[in-house]
Amino acid sequence: MIAYTLRQLLSAVPTLFGVVTLVFILVRIVPGDPAIAVLGDNASEQALQAFRERMGLNEPLLA
């Protein structure tokens, strides 16, 4: 039983890594601005720029 549980946990690591990677790539590729999605349409340009800077959204995907 312990071996089965350990095997399941070890197989979950690559799956979790794959899901996190996929979500990261989708957030970067999908059109739209995540800053506007989080802060709303009425956010000022300064607030949007500050959010992008803080979250690293203003940096290229491949640096």
Phi, psi and omega in degrees: 000320179293321179296319179297314180297318179296318177298318180295318179295319179291328178284341179285335182298308179295326178295315178297318177299317179296318180294316179297318179296316180298316179295318179300314181293319179296321179297324181282330187268322185299135179295153182115165183250115179300330180295318178292324179296324182277314186272340179099167183289337184268007181289145179287160180296326178295318179295320178296315180296320179295319178295315179300319180295315183294323182269355179077021182282348180271359180263149179293155180296314177253105183267000000 
